[in-house]
Amino acid sequence: MKSWLLIVILILGLFPMMWSGLLSNGLTQANRDTTFTLFNVTAMNGLDPKYYSFEALSYIPPNVTPITIIVAKNLEFNNTAWKPYYLKVKIPDQSYSFILMNVSVKEENGTQYDRPLYVFVNGIPVFWGSTQEILNSSASVDLTEFENLLKGNVTFEPVLVNFYDAKVNITGVYLVNITLSLYPGNEPSGLPNVFIPLFVNGSFDYNYSYVILNPQVDSFTSHVNLPNGTYRVLAQIFEEGGGLDEFWYANEPATRDILLYYNGLLASVIPPYETVYTGGIDLFWWKPMPSINTLVFHTPYQADLTPFLALGDRANLTVSVSNLNTALQINHSPSFDWDLSGFLMLWVNKSDPLLSGNLTMAYSRFLDSSPIFEAGFSGVHYQEGGSYLLKYSSTLQYQNGEVTSTVVQEGNFYSSQSFNNIYEFAYLDEKFNELAIESGLYSSYLDLSGNFPVTLQISSFSSPITPTDVIPYNLSYSQNGSINLGVRYTYVSSFNGHILNQSLNETLTSVGGFSGIIEVINSYGGAVLVKLTSNNALTQKQLNFSYQTSGQQGFEERFLATSGQNSSVNLTGYYLKIERIFTVLPPLTSSASTGTHQLVYRQGTQVEFPHHLRYLPQRPHSSPSWIDNSFYFFLQFECTLSLTR
């Protein structure tokens, strides 16, 4: 571990700032037929948004008056840890073409860390995000796919993992407001009608989907009974790294993948996103503008598990995270945590039971080169790479007919670092694709692909002011650096002719640094800033997001914003520019359907991968001569790997 990575900072003694104007997630009736700019801030004295912190991604709802339900109003979270509120909500009995949920948060009563924020409905995660450390924030999510969950009497369970510690002046309280907007209209066809939470009571006895994994508890199994008549299954997973793995992409090892097993078979490999919270790395980068997927996670991973219905109606779903034990071996600490949540979406017809099933193809391989270290003149050089390929197909015989399901998932990852005592360069990219086709009694198609690149450069220096063998202790600290993050994500889904097409391309660049005195308050480097002597930052975010579906108009959003910091007194920062432009798109029609698709995957030579190469060395070592081409080797050869659990 590098020392700068252990420092997660919040501000003590912020200056309040009044914000005027309006940031709207909706549109007036007159602005729905053309391209328009929602707002444009081009100078510090221009129009400020209503919310200090907000996500770039927004939605244009249908042109109807919504039914608005106030789920929570100024709900207080003060030293609540993982304990949820239980909010009973009655959903009006009618159909909706679109459902939008907004979560807005205000911080008051002093200073506080950035804290995880989740919303569950009947134990199912529907919102996965975090708070801004200061002032207020707002984020919205599309809940249309949960329409059959949001029927009748439901229980909303907001969880804000807040802790109060007056002795170090951490006294902030969060007030949460949750609003549900339901837009009357024809319900989209082909929505899932049964939801089953995974990982319930995994780490806490609160009856919602949540588990924390680490090197000492590195897997969790959910035992699920599927209703007879289930003919399609998708799993959706949310994730975040915590503890020493909050910045896992700059650790050694630096690669992580979430591995989902179905009755012992590797069913899905889920690439995690490199979320940076509003106190992470350099807290001034994110004041006022947050990083990507910070306030709410917009890119959860869906895995089609339909072929595994051939194994019967009892499913053991096991989740683990790669390289946790390796991180323990290298760093001699178990504090590499991963918080996971997830659920199954089921399509069920109880009047058409499954009679038999045959898993006709079952192949999986997951390769990881293990960390490769090499000493150099400027410090230590590290690289690691790997790939995976999963292929499953089954024939399912129902009372009323047959379903054929085929799923192919493929991906690769690569990490490279150079570091010494005061500097680190870290790069990671994950590329992934999943293609799933079902035909017979119904036809469905899912094509999900993308990549998550991150490049980080940090130089830092610290000098003890008080003895470091007693916590808390003080350090003189300074750092400077930059980060480049991206999300490129496409999602195309059709079910019996109903199509949903989403595309997201979001990039962020931040550069700057700060110096001052910090107080380290826990064993893995959490710290508070007690004196700031210098502060500068410039953060820019760009987004292109398109949303099209059958039966209603879609839209494209283009977003550009720049924010800055240049003061050690006024720490809230300011927006230099905010531009949000929407273009209305026509509804998708059946002629735009994905049609007939052929599954194509790379054919390779099957060889037995040398087992000893999968284990990490206990310490950095000089690499053998073949290392320079090792990543090429691992990606070009398709290898058989036996997995036992």
N, C-alpha and C positions, 0 to 999 in steps of 0.2 A: 504493500500500500504506500502511496505517496502522501505526505503529510497534509498537503493542501486539500486533498479530497475528503479529509475527515472533518472539515470545518463547514458547518451548516449554520448560517448566521441570521439573526433578526436584529431589528433596530430598537434601541431603547430611547424613548423620548422623542416621538415623531411630532412634527408640526401639522396640525389639521389643515385641510385644504378644502375650500368650497368649490363644488363643481356645478356648472349650470348647463343648460341645453338638454338635448335628448339623443340617446342612442336607441334606435328603434329596431326591433327584430321583425316588425310587421310593416305593411305598406298602406297608404291611403288608396281608396278605390280608384282614384284618377291615375295612379302611377303603375297600373298593372299591365299595360299594353305595349310597352316600349322599353328601350334602354334608358336608364336614368341613374343619376348619382344620388345616393341616399343622404350622404353628407360628405363634406370635404373640408378638412382643417389643414391650412397651409401655413399657419404661423402660430406662434405661442399665444397671441391674443385673439385667435379665432374661436370658433365654436367648440366648446369642450363637451365630451360625451357625458351622459348622466352617470355612468358607472366608471369608476377609476380604473378598473381592470375588467377585461372582457375578451372572449374568444373571437377570432376572426370569422369562423364559420357560422352562418345564419341560415334561416329558412324563410321562404315566402309561402305562407299558408294559402289555402283556397279562398276564393272570393265569396265567402259566406260569413255570417256573424257566428262566432264560436260560442259554445257553452263554456263558461269560465268557472272553474272550481278552485277555491282557495284551500289548498291542502295544509299549508302551514303559514302562520303570520308571526314574524318576530320570535321564532322558536329559539330559546336560549340554550346554548351549549357551553357549559362551564365545568371543567374538570370531569367530563362525561366519559372519557376513554371510549370503548367500543359499545357502550350501552345505547340501544336505539330508543327513540320515541315510537309509540304505537298509535298511529293516527287512522281512525276508522273513516272511510270515505265511501259515499254512495254515488255510483256512476249512473246517470240517467240512462234508461233502457231504450236505446235507439242505435242506429248505425252511424259510423263516422268515416269520412274519407281521409281524415288526417288528424293526428293527435300530437300536440306539442307540449312539452313541459319545460318551464323556466325555473331555475334555481338561482336566487339572488342572496348574497351574503353580506352582512355588515359586521365589521370588527370594532369593538369599543371597550372602554374600561381599562385601557393600558395596552401594553404590547403583547404579542403572541407570535408563535411560530406559524409557518404554513402547515395546515393540518389536512389529513385525508378527509374527504367528504363523499359519502355514498348515500344513495336512496334505493331501498329495496321495496318491492311490492309483493306481498305474500311470500317473502323470502327470496324473490328473484331480483337480481341486480338490474336496475334500469338506468342508473346514473352513477358514474365512476369518475371522481375528480378530486379537487383539493381547493383550499381557500387561498386568497391573497392575504399576506401578513398584515396589511394595513387598509384602512378605509373600506371600500365596498367592491363587489364584483358581481358579474352576471354571466350565466351560460344557459343555453337551451339545447334540448335533445328531442329528436323525432321518436315518438313512441308508437307510431302507427302499427308496427309489427306486433305490438303487445295488446292489440284491441281485444282479443279474446281473453286476455288476463284481466283487463280493465273493464270488467262487467259486474254489475250488482254491487254488493258490499265487499270492498277490498281494504287491506291494511297497508298503508304506507309506513315504511320504517326508515326514516332518515338517521344516519350515523355520522357524527362529526367527531373525530378522535382528538379531542381537545384535552389538554392538561394544564392545570393551574399551579404555579410555583412562585408564591409571593416572595420567598427569600432571595430569589434572583430576579425579581421584578417581572416575572412572566404572569401577568394578571389579565390578559385579554380575554374577552368573552365574545362569542360569535352569535349573531342573530340571523336565522335562516328563514327565508320566505320561499315557498314552493307553490307555483300556480300551474294548473292543468287546463289547457285550452283544447276543447273537443269541437271539431268542425263537422257539422252534420252533412251527410252525403252517403253515397254508395260505398259500403265497406270494400276495400280491395279484395279481390278473390285470391284464394290460395294462401291465406294467413294460417299460421300454426294455431291449433285449438287446445293444446295441452302444454303446460310448462312444468318442468321438474327441476328444482334447485339442486345443484351439486355442492359438495363440501360443507353441508349443513353441520353445525356444531363441530367444525374441524378444529378450531382453536378456542372458541368461546361458546357458551351455552345460551345463545341468543336466537337460535332457530332461523338464522338467515345464512345465505351462501357465503362462506368466508373461511379461509385457512391460511396460516402463515407457515411456510416451509423454510428450513435452514439445513445446514449440514448434519445436524443431529436428528431432525425430523424431516427427512428429505422426500417423503411421498405421502399421499393420502388417497384412500380408496372410498368411493361412494358406491353403495349397493342399491341398485335401482331395479324396480319391477315395472316393466313397460306394459301399458294397457294392450290387451289383445285387440287387433285391428289397427295397430300402428303401422303405417306404410311409408313414413318418411321421418328421419331424425337428423337434426342439426344440433351441434354443441356450440355455445358461444362462451368465450373466455375473456375475462378482464384480468389485468396484472399490474403490479408495480414492484420495483425493487426498493428495499428498505435497509436500514442499518448501514453496514459497510457496502452494501450493494445498491445504495441509492444512485451511485454513479458507476454501475457495474461495467460499463463500456470503457472505463479507464482503469479497471483493475487488471490483475493477472491471476487467473485467466480472464479474458475480457469478453468471451462469447457465452451467451446464455440462450437456451431454448426451452420452452415449456413442452414437455412430452406427455401426451395423453394416450393412455392404454385402454383398450376395450377387451375385457376378458383375457388379458395378458398379451394381446397383439398391439403393437405400436400403431395407433389409429390416426394420430395427427401430430405434427410438429408445428408449434405456434411461436412465431418470432415476436419477442417483446419489443415495445417501443421505448425509446430513451427519453422518458418524461423528465423534465427539469422543473422542480417546484419553485415557488416564488422566493425561497430563501436559499436556493441551490447554487453552488459554485461561486457566483457573485450576485448577491441579492439585488444590487443596483441595476443589473441588466434587466430585471423584470419589474421595475417600478418606473412607470406604471404598466407597461405592456408585458403580459405573461408569455411563456414559451408555448410550444405546440402541445396540444393534448393536456394542458395543465389544469385548467379550471374544469374541463370535462373531457373525457376520452371519446374521440369520434371514430376510432379505428379498432373496435374489438374484432377478434378473429372468429369466423364461423367455420366449423368443420362438419362436412357432410358424413354422417355415420351410418347412412341407410344400408350399405352392404352388410353391416354387422347384425342386422335383424335376422339374418340366416342362422345366427348362433342361439336364438331363442329369446324369450321375453325377460330373462334375468341378466342384467348387465352389471359387471364390476368395472367401474371407471376409475382408473388410477392416474393421478397427476404427479409429475415430478419436474424438477428444473435441472438442466444439465450443468455440470461443472461446480456444483456447490461443494462437494467433498474435495475436489481439487483445490478450490479456494481455501478451504480449511487447511489442507496439507501445506500450501505455499505460505499462507499468512498466519497460521497458528491461531486462528480466531474462529469461533462458530457464528459470529454476528453477521452472517450474510443471509439476509431475510428476503423472502418473496411473499407478497400478499396476493392471493388469488381468489377469484370469485367466478362463478359460471352457472350455466343451466342448460338443460336440454329443451329444445323446441320440437314438439311432436305434431305430426299430422295423423289423426286417429279417426277411423270409421269403425265403430263398434259393431256395426251390422255386417261387416265384411272381415271376418277373422283370418289371421294367417294360419295356413294349414301346414306348410313346410317351407324350408329354405335350404339353399345350397350355396356355400361360399366357393365360387368357381376360381377365384384368383386371390391370393393373399401373399403379398411381397412387401417387405420393408427393409430399408437399410438407413442407418444414421452414422455418419463418419465425422470424427473430429480429430484433427492432426495432433492435438495436445499443444500446450505452450512450447514455443521454440525460442530460446534465449541465446543472444550472442553479445559478447562484450565488444564495445567499440571505443574509439578515442573520446567521443562526447558523452558516453554513458552506456546504458544497456539498451539493446534493441530486442524487441519482442514481436512475434507474429503467430497467428493461429488461424486456421481455416477449416472448413468442412462443408459437407453437403448431405442431402437426404433425398430419398425417393421412396414414395409409398404408392402401391397399386392394389386396389381391392375391387372385386366385382362379385355380385351374387345374383341369383335368380330366386325370387320370392313368389310362392304360390298361395294366392288368396282364394277365398270361396268364390269370388266373382271374376277371377282372372289372375294374370301374372304381371309381375313387375321385374324389370331388369335394371340393376343399379351398378354403376361403375364410377369410381373415384380415383383420380390420380393427383398426387400432391408432390411438388418438387421444389427444392430451394437450396440456397448456399449462403454462406456467411464467411466474412474475412475480417480480421483485425490486425492492425499494425501499430506499434508504439515505439517511441524513443524517449528515454527519460534519464535524468540524473537527480541530484539532490535539490535543485532549484527549478527545474524545467521539465515539462512533459508535453509531448505531441502524441495524440491518440486518434486513431481512425477506426471506424467500424461501419460495415454495411451488411444488411441482410436482404436478400432477394427471395421472393416466394411466389408460388402460383398453385392454385387449386382449381381443378376442373371436375365437375360432377354432373352426371347425366342419368336421369331415370326415365324409363319408357314402359309402356304397357297400359295398365289401368289409368295411368295419368302420365303426363310428360312434364319434366322439370329440368332446369339447367342452371348451374351455378358456376361462374367464372370469377375468381378472386385472385388478384395479383398486385404486387407492389414491391417497394423497397424502402428501407429506413436508414438513410446515411447520416452519420454524425462525424464531424471533425472538431477536435478540441485542442487548443494550445494554451498552456498555463505556465507562467513563471511565478514563483512565490518565495517569500523569505519570512521566517519567524525567529524571534529571540525571546527567551523566557524573561519575565519581569519578576515573577514569584516562583518558588519551588514547584516543580511539575509533578512531584510525587504525592501531592495532596490536591484533590479536586474540591472546589474550583481553583484554577490558577490562571494567571494573566500572561499574555504574550503580546509583544510588539509584532505586528503582522502587516505585510503588504503583498499584493498580488496584482498581476496584469495578464490579460489574455484575450482569447476570442473563442467563439463557438459557432459552428454552422450545422444546422439541423434541417432535416427534410422529411416529408411524407409524400410518397407517390403511391396512390392507391386507387384501383378500379374494382368495381363490384357490379356484376351483371347477373340478374336473377330472373328467371321466368318460371311460371307455374300455370300449366294449362292455358297458355297464351297471355297471362297477365305478366307484365314486364316491369322491373325496377332496375334503373341504370344510374349508378353514382360514380363520380370521378372526383378525386381530390388530389391537388398538387399544392403543397404548402411548404414554404421555405422560410428559414429564419437565420439571420446573422446578427451576432452581438459582439461588441469589442469594447474593452475598457478595463479599468482596475480601480482599486481603492487601497487605502492604508489607514492604520489606526491601532488601537489597543482592543484586544478581544479577551473575553473570559471564557475558558473552556469549562463546561458544566457537567460533562458526562464522560464515560470511559471511551467512547468511540468518536470523540471530537466535536460533539455539538457545542456551539459557542454563541455567546451574545457579544454584540459590539458595544463597548462602553465609551469609546471615544473615536471619532472619525477625523482624520487629518487631511485626507484627499479623496476625491471621488469624481470619476468621469466614466461615462458609458454612452454608447450609441447602439440602439437596437432597431432592426428593420425586419418586418414580416410581410410576405406576399402570399396570396392564396388565390387559386382558381378552383371553384367547386361547382359541379353541375349535378342536377337532380332531375331525372325524368322518370315518369311512370305512366302506366296505361290509364286512360280515362280522365286525367286532369292535367292542367298546364304544369310545366316544369319551369326551371329557372337555372341561370348560371350566375354565380357571384364572382366578382373580381375585387380583391381587397389588397390595399397597400397602406402600411402605416410605419411611421418612424417615431421613436421616442428617444429622449436624451436625459442625461444627468451631467451637471457640471458644478455642483455645490456641495460643500461639507456642512452646510447649515440647513438649507431647504432640501430635505431628503426624498420628497415625493416625486421629483422629476416632472417631466412635461411631455406632451405630444408635439412633435414638430409637424407631422402630417398624418391625416387619416382620410382615406378614400375608399368608399364602398360603392360599387356599381353592380346593379342587377340587370340581367337581360331575361325577359320572359321567353320560355321555350314551349313549343306546342306539345300536346300529349303524345305519348308513343302509341302507335297502332300495331295491329297484328303483322303488318308488312315489315315492321321494324324488328320483328322477333328474331331470335338467334338462329332459328331454323335447325337444320341438321348439322351436328358438329361431330367431328371425328376426333377421338382421343389420340393425341400424338405425344410420344415421350421418347427420350433419347435411348437408343439401344447401346449397351456397352458390354465389355468383356467381363464376365463374372469370375472373380477371383476371391480367394479367401484372404481377408485382410489380416496382416500380422497382428496377433492379439496384443503383444507387448507394446506396440506403438500407441495403444489407446491409453496408456497410463502416463501420468505426468512425472517428470523428475522432481526430486525433493528440493532442488535449488537450481538456479540458472546454470547452464553449462554451455560449453562450446558446441556448436552444431556440426554434425557430420557433413560431408561434401554434398549430399543429395538434398539438403534442406532448401536451397534456393529454388528448387523446382517442386518442392513437396506439395504446395497448394495445387499446382497444375495437376500433379499426379492424383491427388485425392478427388478432384472434380471430374477427371476424365475416366476414371475406372469405376464401374458399378460393382460394388462389393457385397458379398453376402455376410451378414453379421447375425449370429444367433443371440436372441434376447430372452432371458429368463427372468421372471419376476415372482 
